[in-house]
Amino acid sequence: MNIKRVGIDLAKDVFQVHGVDSQEIVSVHKQLRKSQMLAYFRKISALFD
């Protein structure tokens, strides 16, 4: 799974993360709290092409 583009819906407490690959197929759809964001993006950083 390679992620080409990520969109984040910023809210007060819960963020929606949506990522697609190079064929525009959804690779990531996740709900995260603000405190989880940095750790999550560190974890998936290797998936970006």
N, CA, C and O atoms as CSV, one atom per row, in Angstrom:
chain,resi,resn,atom,element,x,y,z
A,1,MET,N,N,0.852,-1.182,0.000
A,1,MET,CA,C,0.000,0.000,0.000
A,1,MET,C,C,0.890,1.234,0.000
A,1,MET,O,O,1.630,1.463,0.957
A,2,ASN,N,N,0.827,2.031,-1.059
A,2,ASN,CA,C,1.522,3.305,-1.137
A,2,ASN,C,C,0.498,4.421,-1.109
A,2,ASN,O,O,-0.536,4.344,-1.772
A,3,ILE,N,N,0.782,5.435,-0.358
A,3,ILE,CA,C,-0.126,6.566,-0.236
A,3,ILE,C,C,0.428,7.720,-1.062
A,3,ILE,O,O,1.582,8.114,-0.892
A,4,LYS,N,N,-0.388,8.254,-1.949
A,4,LYS,CA,C,0.022,9.350,-2.814
A,4,LYS,C,C,-0.407,10.700,-2.248
A,4,LYS,O,O,0.326,11.685,-2.339
A,5,ARG,N,N,-1.608,10.734,-1.660
A,5,ARG,CA,C,-2.163,11.994,-1.166
A,5,ARG,C,C,-2.999,11.729,0.077
A,5,ARG,O,O,-3.710,10.727,0.159
A,6,VAL,N,N,-2.906,12.639,1.044
A,6,VAL,CA,C,-3.659,12.525,2.285
A,6,VAL,C,C,-4.449,13.804,2.504
A,6,VAL,O,O,-3.934,14.907,2.315
A,7,GLY,N,N,-5.695,13.646,2.901
A,7,GLY,CA,C,-6.531,14.772,3.294
A,7,GLY,C,C,-6.908,14.612,4.754
A,7,GLY,O,O,-7.137,13.503,5.236
A,8,ILE,N,N,-6.968,15.736,5.449
A,8,ILE,CA,C,-7.317,15.703,6.863
A,8,ILE,C,C,-8.437,16.701,7.112
A,8,ILE,O,O,-8.311,17.886,6.803
A,9,ASP,N,N,-9.525,16.208,7.669
A,9,ASP,CA,C,-10.630,17.067,8.090
A,9,ASP,C,C,-10.343,17.460,9.537
A,9,ASP,O,O,-10.470,16.645,10.450
A,10,LEU,N,N,-9.960,18.706,9.728
A,10,LEU,CA,C,-9.581,19.191,11.052
A,10,LEU,C,C,-10.820,19.617,11.832
A,10,LEU,O,O,-11.600,20.451,11.372
A,11,ALA,N,N,-10.985,19.052,12.983
A,11,ALA,CA,C,-12.077,19.409,13.873
A,11,ALA,C,C,-11.473,19.745,15.232
A,11,ALA,O,O,-10.253,19.831,15.367
A,12,LYS,N,N,-12.304,19.931,16.215
A,12,LYS,CA,C,-11.782,20.296,17.530
A,12,LYS,C,C,-11.066,19.143,18.206
A,12,LYS,O,O,-9.943,19.318,18.681
A,13,ASP,N,N,-11.674,17.983,18.265
A,13,ASP,CA,C,-11.094,16.875,19.016
A,13,ASP,C,C,-10.778,15.648,18.173
A,13,ASP,O,O,-9.817,14.936,18.465
A,14,VAL,N,N,-11.562,15.386,17.138
A,14,VAL,CA,C,-11.386,14.177,16.330
A,14,VAL,C,C,-11.147,14.588,14.884
A,14,VAL,O,O,-11.901,15.386,14.326
A,15,PHE,N,N,-10.094,14.041,14.278
A,15,PHE,CA,C,-9.744,14.338,12.896
A,15,PHE,C,C,-10.042,13.126,12.027
A,15,PHE,O,O,-9.866,11.989,12.464
A,16,GLN,N,N,-10.490,13.360,10.813
A,16,GLN,CA,C,-10.709,12.301,9.830
A,16,GLN,C,C,-9.540,12.341,8.853
A,16,GLN,O,O,-9.265,13.381,8.254
A,17,VAL,N,N,-8.856,11.220,8.689
A,17,VAL,CA,C,-7.726,11.119,7.768
A,17,VAL,C,C,-8.153,10.239,6.607
A,17,VAL,O,O,-8.702,9.156,6.806
A,18,HIS,N,N,-7.894,10.719,5.374
A,18,HIS,CA,C,-8.301,10.015,4.161
A,18,HIS,C,C,-7.112,10.032,3.209
A,18,HIS,O,O,-6.629,11.105,2.848
A,19,GLY,N,N,-6.636,8.869,2.802
A,19,GLY,CA,C,-5.500,8.795,1.885
A,19,GLY,C,C,-5.823,7.941,0.686
A,19,GLY,O,O,-6.560,6.960,0.782
A,20,VAL,N,N,-5.250,8.332,-0.473
A,20,VAL,CA,C,-5.454,7.573,-1.701
A,20,VAL,C,C,-4.104,7.220,-2.309
A,20,VAL,O,O,-3.099,7.886,-2.062
A,21,ASP,N,N,-4.104,6.149,-3.114
A,21,ASP,CA,C,-2.874,5.750,-3.803
A,21,ASP,C,C,-2.826,6.402,-5.184
A,21,ASP,O,O,-3.653,7.260,-5.492
A,22,SER,N,N,-1.875,6.005,-6.007
A,22,SER,CA,C,-1.696,6.637,-7.315
A,22,SER,C,C,-2.842,6.365,-8.290
A,22,SER,O,O,-2.990,7.088,-9.275
A,23,GLN,N,N,-3.655,5.336,-8.034
A,23,GLN,CA,C,-4.842,5.071,-8.858
A,23,GLN,C,C,-6.101,5.674,-8.245
A,23,GLN,O,O,-7.212,5.363,-8.673
A,24,GLU,N,N,-5.929,6.534,-7.244
A,24,GLU,CA,C,-7.039,7.210,-6.548
A,24,GLU,C,C,-7.928,6.231,-5.784
A,24,GLU,O,O,-9.101,6.516,-5.545
A,25,ILE,N,N,-7.379,5.090,-5.403
A,25,ILE,CA,C,-8.100,4.116,-4.590
A,25,ILE,C,C,-7.816,4.426,-3.128
A,25,ILE,O,O,-6.669,4.657,-2.746
A,26,VAL,N,N,-8.858,4.428,-2.318
A,26,VAL,CA,C,-8.705,4.763,-0.907
A,26,VAL,C,C,-7.816,3.744,-0.217
A,26,VAL,O,O,-8.105,2.548,-0.219
A,27,SER,N,N,-6.733,4.227,0.372
A,27,SER,CA,C,-5.795,3.378,1.094
A,27,SER,C,C,-5.935,3.545,2.598
A,27,SER,O,O,-5.674,2.618,3.365
A,28,VAL,N,N,-6.347,4.729,3.010
A,28,VAL,CA,C,-6.438,5.057,4.430
A,28,VAL,C,C,-7.735,5.804,4.685
A,28,VAL,O,O,-8.059,6.765,3.986
A,29,HIS,N,N,-8.461,5.362,5.673
A,29,HIS,CA,C,-9.618,6.100,6.175
A,29,HIS,C,C,-9.628,5.845,7.673
A,29,HIS,O,O,-9.924,4.739,8.125
A,30,LYS,N,N,-9.306,6.868,8.429
A,30,LYS,CA,C,-9.094,6.670,9.858
A,30,LYS,C,C,-9.580,7.880,10.630
A,30,LYS,O,O,-9.516,9.012,10.149
A,31,GLN,N,N,-10.061,7.628,11.818
A,31,GLN,CA,C,-10.490,8.682,12.736
A,31,GLN,C,C,-9.466,8.730,13.874
A,31,GLN,O,O,-9.212,7.720,14.531
A,32,LEU,N,N,-8.879,9.915,14.100
A,32,LEU,CA,C,-7.834,10.051,15.112
A,32,LEU,C,C,-8.106,11.241,16.023
A,32,LEU,O,O,-8.686,12.242,15.603
A,33,ARG,N,N,-7.690,11.121,17.238
A,33,ARG,CA,C,-7.696,12.249,18.161
A,33,ARG,C,C,-6.428,13.060,17.933
A,33,ARG,O,O,-5.443,12.559,17.390
A,34,LYS,N,N,-6.467,14.312,18.352
A,34,LYS,CA,C,-5.327,15.201,18.167
A,34,LYS,C,C,-4.049,14.595,18.747
A,34,LYS,O,O,-2.979,14.714,18.150
A,35,SER,N,N,-4.156,13.960,19.887
A,35,SER,CA,C,-2.988,13.374,20.549
A,35,SER,C,C,-2.406,12.179,19.795
A,35,SER,O,O,-1.274,11.780,20.069
A,36,GLN,N,N,-3.146,11.602,18.857
A,36,GLN,CA,C,-2.694,10.435,18.101
A,36,GLN,C,C,-2.052,10.790,16.761
A,36,GLN,O,O,-1.409,9.943,16.140
A,37,MET,N,N,-2.219,12.027,16.314
A,37,MET,CA,C,-1.811,12.409,14.960
A,37,MET,C,C,-0.322,12.207,14.684
A,37,MET,O,O,0.030,11.541,13.710
A,38,LEU,N,N,0.538,12.751,15.493
A,38,LEU,CA,C,1.973,12.684,15.236
A,38,LEU,C,C,2.469,11.243,15.208
A,38,LEU,O,O,3.208,10.863,14.300
A,39,ALA,N,N,2.079,10.453,16.171
A,39,ALA,CA,C,2.501,9.046,16.211
A,39,ALA,C,C,1.997,8.288,14.984
A,39,ALA,O,O,2.727,7.466,14.431
A,40,TYR,N,N,0.778,8.546,14.555
A,40,TYR,CA,C,0.220,7.858,13.394
A,40,TYR,C,C,0.995,8.195,12.124
A,40,TYR,O,O,1.321,7.300,11.345
A,41,PHE,N,N,1.294,9.479,11.904
A,41,PHE,CA,C,2.009,9.861,10.688
A,41,PHE,C,C,3.471,9.415,10.720
A,41,PHE,O,O,4.057,9.166,9.666
A,42,ARG,N,N,4.052,9.311,11.869
A,42,ARG,CA,C,5.393,8.711,11.952
A,42,ARG,C,C,5.352,7.251,11.516
A,42,ARG,O,O,6.241,6.772,10.813
A,43,LYS,N,N,4.308,6.560,11.945
A,43,LYS,CA,C,4.148,5.131,11.642
A,43,LYS,C,C,3.936,4.888,10.152
A,43,LYS,O,O,4.495,3.936,9.606
A,44,ILE,N,N,3.147,5.716,9.484
A,44,ILE,CA,C,2.826,5.478,8.085
A,44,ILE,C,C,3.732,6.232,7.107
A,44,ILE,O,O,3.537,6.125,5.897
A,45,SER,N,N,4.703,6.981,7.592
A,45,SER,CA,C,5.540,7.799,6.695
A,45,SER,C,C,6.252,6.956,5.627
A,45,SER,O,O,6.517,7.456,4.534
A,46,ALA,N,N,6.557,5.723,5.915
A,46,ALA,CA,C,7.222,4.846,4.938
A,46,ALA,C,C,6.295,4.460,3.783
A,46,ALA,O,O,6.772,3.989,2.750
A,47,LEU,N,N,5.002,4.645,3.933
A,47,LEU,CA,C,4.043,4.248,2.907
A,47,LEU,C,C,3.879,5.299,1.811
A,47,LEU,O,O,3.275,5.018,0.776
A,48,PHE,N,N,4.407,6.503,2.023
A,48,PHE,CA,C,4.286,7.553,1.004
A,48,PHE,C,C,5.285,7.301,-0.103
A,48,PHE,O,O,6.447,6.989,0.156
A,49,ASP,N,N,4.827,7.438,-1.353
A,49,ASP,CA,C,5.764,7.259,-2.469
A,49,ASP,C,C,6.136,8.571,-3.087
A,49,ASP,O,O,6.916,8.606,-4.039
